[in-house]
C-alpha cells in the first residue's frame, strides 16, 4: 500500500502544480475548480487502470512519447494563457468545458505509463482497481488542496494582477518538465 501511495503522490504533483496555476486565475470560479479537480482525479484513475491492464496483457516497455505529448499540450495551454493576459479579453480559456478533458488527460498521461510499467505485475483485478482508485483519490485531494492554497495566493496583489502570466509561465515550465524529464 505504501508503494501505491508514493506512486500516487508522485503522479499527483503535476496535477497539483497545474491546479495551483489555474486557481490563481480570478476568472476561474469554485465550480470550475471542482470540475478540474474531478477531471484530474478521474483521468489519473482511468489512465492508471488502463495502463495496468494494458501492461498486464502486453508486458513490454513504453517509450516517453506520452510525456512529450502531455507536456506539449500543457505548455501550449500556458502560452495561450499568457496570450490571453496580453489581450485582456473578458473570456478565460480555462472556462471552456473542453479544457477539463484536455488538461485532465495531459496531467494523467504519465499515469498510463506508470500503470503500464509499475502496476502491470498485479494479478488480482480487485487490487488493481483499489490501487488505481487510490491514485485517483490522492490526485483529487491534492488538487482540491491546491485550489484552496490558490485562494490565498490570489490575495497577493502582484499574483492577482499578473495571474494569467504567472499561470501561463507555470504551465509552460510544467509542460517542458514533462517533455524533457527535468
Order of alpha helices (4+ residues) and beta strands (2+ residues): alpha-alpha-alpha-alpha-alpha-alpha-alpha
